[in-house]
Structure formats: C-alpha cells, structure tokens
Amino acid sequence: MGLLKLHFERTACGQTCNPPLDLMTEVVVAEETPEKEGGQYKCQKCGESFTSILERLRHRQSHVVRRQYKCSLCEKIYSRASDLKRHQMKHTGERERPYPCTECGKSFTQLQILNRHLLTHNGQRPFQCSYCEKSFTQLASLTRHERIHTGERPYLCSTCNKTFLTHGELVRHQRSHSNYRPFSCPQCPKSFKTKRAQSEHLNTHTGERPFACTRCGKRFAKSTSLVRHNLTHTGERPHQCPQCMKTFLTSGELLLHKRIHTGEKPYPCTYCERSFSTSTRLKRHLRTHMEKVLTLYVQML
C-alpha cells in the first residue's frame, strides 16, 4: 500500500502544509478502506458517502466530540479547563500569581512585586516622606501617602465625578455603580464584589481574627477594621470635608457627613415617598411600616 500524501491549504496565508499526525492516520485508514459503489468512500459512523478521502476526512471532524468548558458568567466556551480558568479571572479581577514568598507564603503576579514585598521581611524602608517621619518599603506607597499631605486625588470616576488617591481605589469604587457580585458566601446569602471581601467576611463565621494591631495586640476579622483601629493610635484623621474642614477616620464617614451639606438622600422608602441619607435610617423607618402592618393583621384576627 502506498502512503497517500495530502496537503492542507491555510486560509490565512495560502501556504500548504502537512496535516497533523492524527489526521494523517485517518487518511491512511481511509486508503485501506475498500471503495464503495460508484467509487465512494463511506463514513463508518453515519453511513454518508463521499467521492474523495479528503471530503470524508473533513466530514469525520463533525463526529469528533470535543470537551467543552463553558463560562457560567458570559457563556463563552473553551476547549481546555485552564483556558476557562484564565478567562474567568477577567470577571473576578484575579490574576495568576506564580511568584510565592518563601517567608510568608504570599504569592505575586510579578517577580519585581515579590522583591518589593521581601523588603517588608528584612525591615528595609528606603522611601522617606518629605512631609513627616514615615518611611515605606515601596515608592508607590510613599507616593500614595504623600497625597494625604498634598490633598491630590488624581483618579476621577467618570460616572459620579468622585476623585481618589489611587487607581485601585477608583476601580473598587466603580464596582459600586454595578451590582455585579461574583463571590458568594457558602454559609449565608451574602455575596461580594471582590475575593478579598468574601475571604474576610468568612472570618466572621469562623471567628478567626487574623489582623492584629502591632501597638495593643487587638485583633480583627477584617483588614479595614484594623486600618480604622490604627488611626485611633496615631490620631490621624485623613479624610477632610472641603466645605467645613471637619476631618474623619474613614472615607465612608466623610461621605455620610457630606450629605448634611448636599441634602442628598439616596435611600428611598418603597412604601411611602420619604427618602433617607443612610441605609440605617431607612431600615429604622421601615420598621414603622412593619408595625402598622402587624397592627392591622392583629385587628383582623
């Protein structure tokens, strides 16, 4: 039997090349199969006949069952699980972290980020603030800190015109304009916009408090709680109201305070026409409606 040699034309460049090994095997098998009536080649799967081996070969590909991996968020399909995992990171904001720290086990996306992180273990803080005595392991941390002194907030939200110290803060804020929460808690109905928020929330179920204050030893379930607590030691209140110059520990406290000046009440009641400046005040108000409903229910009994 002579080996039947085929070439496949590439549609992109017009060149011809040898087919892959598995396709060549298929061609050899086809050559060994006796021709059917009228000089036709019959598909052993469905019985359809073709005038040439190449036509039968192309047809055979329709019977190949390829494993498919579908994204549950956008329904894109991939042939490999690794490709699907890489794609899903675009939805969650996660990135591959191939560089682990041998000291603490944390992993990083880039070698240079790992090297900067290692400075936190050896105690080096080469970047000194020109406004106060604080020093930092990274230039980016120094730049971010000095903006507290200068008041610079270079990152603007195009939706609501709020400004932020860092690009990361802007990205996190922009998620507030969308209700996309891909990270669900396995123990309660809550869901979260970031993996980190989900992870720290789980600490409230387990009772774990991994974030310790280096000054007093107090421990917290969430990193944001530790940051807020640390400000009570330093006396720092970095968030200032531009209208009355009052200062606050957190950006959330400042936001609530600003509504006193603007009169903004973004939390409307679904049962009446009243609106409220905070979700807490709305919840308190909703109880009055529930009390009325319960009173009516009791009267009907």
N, C-alpha and C positions, 0 to 999 in steps of 0.2 A: 504494500500500500504506500503510495506516495503522499507525503505531507502536503496538505492543501494550505498554501500561504495566502493570507489576506492582509490588506492594509486598510486602515480606517482613516477617513479624512476628518481633520479637525475643522469645525465650522468657524472657529475664531480666526485661524491664520491660514487655512487652506493647505497646510502641510499634511503629509501622510505619515503614519507610524504603525508599528506592530501592535496588535491588540494585547491586552493583559493576558497573563498565563491562564487564568480561569476561562477566559473567552476562547483562547486557542484550544484548550482541552475540549470545550464544547464543539468547536469546529471539527476536530479530529473525530469525535464521537459521531458527528453528523455525517462525515465522509464514510464511516464504516457502516452506517445505516443504509440498507438497500433502498434504491429509489422505488417510489410507489407508482401507481398507474399514471401515465402521462408525464413521466419524468419529474414527479413532485416529491418534495420532502415533507413528511408528516410530523406534526408536533405530537410527542408521546404523551403530553399532559392533556390536551383538549381535542386532538384529532384533526385540527386545522392543517391544511396542506399549503406548501409554498413552492415556487418554481426554482428557488435558489437556496443554498445553505445560509447565505448572509441574511436573507429575509426571515428564514426560520430562526436564526440566531437572535435577530432583533426582537422577534415575537416572543422568544423564550424569556426575555428580560421581564416581560409583563407578568410572568408566573413567579418571579423571584420575590419572596416575602422578606422585605427589609424591616428590621426592628425600628419602631418609631418612638421618639420621646417628645411628648407634647408639653409645652409650657402652659401651666394652669392659669397664668395671668393674661397672656396675649394670644395663646393657641398656636404660636409658631412651632414648627415640627423640626426635630433634629434626628440624625441617624445614630448619634453617639450620646451616651449619658453625660460624658464630660463636656460636650458642646452645649448641652442643655444647662448644665450647672453654671458654665461660664456665662451663658446668656442671662440666666436668672439673676446673676449678680448685678446686671444693669438695672433690674427692677428694684432690688433691695439696697443698692448703693454699696454693696460689699465688693471687695477686691481680693484677688488671690494674695496670700501672704507667705511667700516661700522662704523668708529670712527670719529664723527664730533666734531669740536672745538666749544664750546659754546660762545666763544668770537667773532670769525670772520666768522664762518660757514664753514670753510675749512674742508674737510674730509680726513681720512688717512687709510691706509691699515692695520696698526698695532697699538695697544694701546701704545707701547713704543715710536713710532714715534709721536703720538699725544702728549704724555707727554713732549717730547723734544720740540715740537712746542710751547707748552704752556709757555716755558721759554721766548719766544720772546715777550709775552704779559706782563710778570711781570718784564722784564728788566734785568734778571739774565744772565750774560755772563761769566760762570766759567772757560772757556778754554782760557788761555792766550798764545799768540805766543811767543816763546823763541827768536825770531829774531827782532820783532818790538812790538809796543804797542797795536796792535789789539787784541781783545778778541772775543770769539764766544760762541754761545749757545750750540753747538754740537761739540763733539770730531772729528767727520768726517769732519766738516767744517774747524776745526783747521788743521787737517792733510792735507787737500786739499790746504789750504792757505800756509802752510809751504813749500810745494813743489815748490811754486813760488820762495822762497828764495834758496832752495837747487838745483833747476833745475831737480829734479826727475820727470820722466814721465814713470811710470811702466806699462802702458797698451799699448800693441803693436797690431796694426792692421795686421793680417796675410796676407791681400791682397796687401797692399802697403807699409807696414813697418813703417807707421807713428806711433808716440807714443803720449800718452795722460795722463793728470793729473789724471783723474778719469775713473772708469769703465763706468759711464753714458755717458761721452764724447765719449768714444770708441764706445759704442752701437749706439749713434746718428750718429757718423761718418760712421760706417759700412753701414748704410742705404744709404749713398751717392753712394755706389757701386751698389746699386739696384735702379730701378726706381719705386718701389712699393710705391704708394701714395694713401692710402685708404680714406683720409679725403678731401672731395670736398667742395669748397665754393659754397653756394647756390645762390650767387649774381654775380659770374663771373666764367670763365672757369678754374681758378686756382685750383690745388689740392696739398695736403701736406702730409708729411710723419708722422707727429705727430698731435694729437688732440690739443695740446697746440699751435702749429704753425697755425693751422686752426683758433683757437679761437682768437689769437692775430691779425691775418690777417683781421678778420671780423671787428675789431676796425677801420680799415682804411676805411671801407664802412660806418660805423655808425658815425664816427667822435669822438668816445669815446677815451679818453686818461687816462686810469686808473693807469698808473705807474708814480708816482710823485717823483721828486728829493727832498730829505729832506733838502738840502742845499739852493737851489734857487727857489724851487717851480715849476720849469719847468716840464711839463707833456708829457708823451709819449704813443703812441699806443702799442708799443712792449716793453717787458721786456729787450730784448737785447739792444734796443736803450737807455734805462735808464742806464744799466750797462756800456755801452760805454760812455755815458754822465758823469757818476760819476767819471770816470777816468780823466776827464778834471779838476775836482776839486782837486783830490789827486795828480795829476801829475804822477801817476803810469802808466808805460808802460811795462806790464808784459811779453810781447812776444818778445823774443830776437833772432835775426838771428845768428846762430852758426858760420857763415863764416865771417861776417863783424862787428858783435856785435851791429848792429843797433837795436833799440827797437821800438815796435809798440803797439798801443792800443788794437788791436784785432788779433786773430789768422788768420782771413781772410786777413788782411793787410799784415801780415807776410808771408802768403802763396804766395800772389801776388809778394811780394818783392823777395822771394827765386827764382822765375822764372828768375830773372835777372841773377842770378848766374848759374842756371842749363840750361838756354836756352829753357826750356820746353814751348811748345806752344800747349796746349791740345784742342784748338778750331779751327778745320779746316773749310775752306770755301767749300761749296758744289758745287760752280760754277767754282772754279779755284783751283790751287794747294797751295795756301797760307794758313798758319795757324797763330793763334794769342794766346798770353799769357792770355788774358782775354776775357770774353764774350762781354764786352763793345766795345773793339777794333774790334771784329768780326762783331758786329752789325753796327758799323760805316763803316766798309769795305763793308758790304752787300749793303749799300745804293748806293755805286758806281755802283754796278751791276744793281740795280733797275733804276738808272738814265740812264744807257746805254739802258736798255730795253724800257724805256719810250721814249727816243730819237728815237730809231728805229721805235717804234709804230707811233710816230708823223710823221716821214718821209714817212711811208707807207700810211698815210691818203691822 
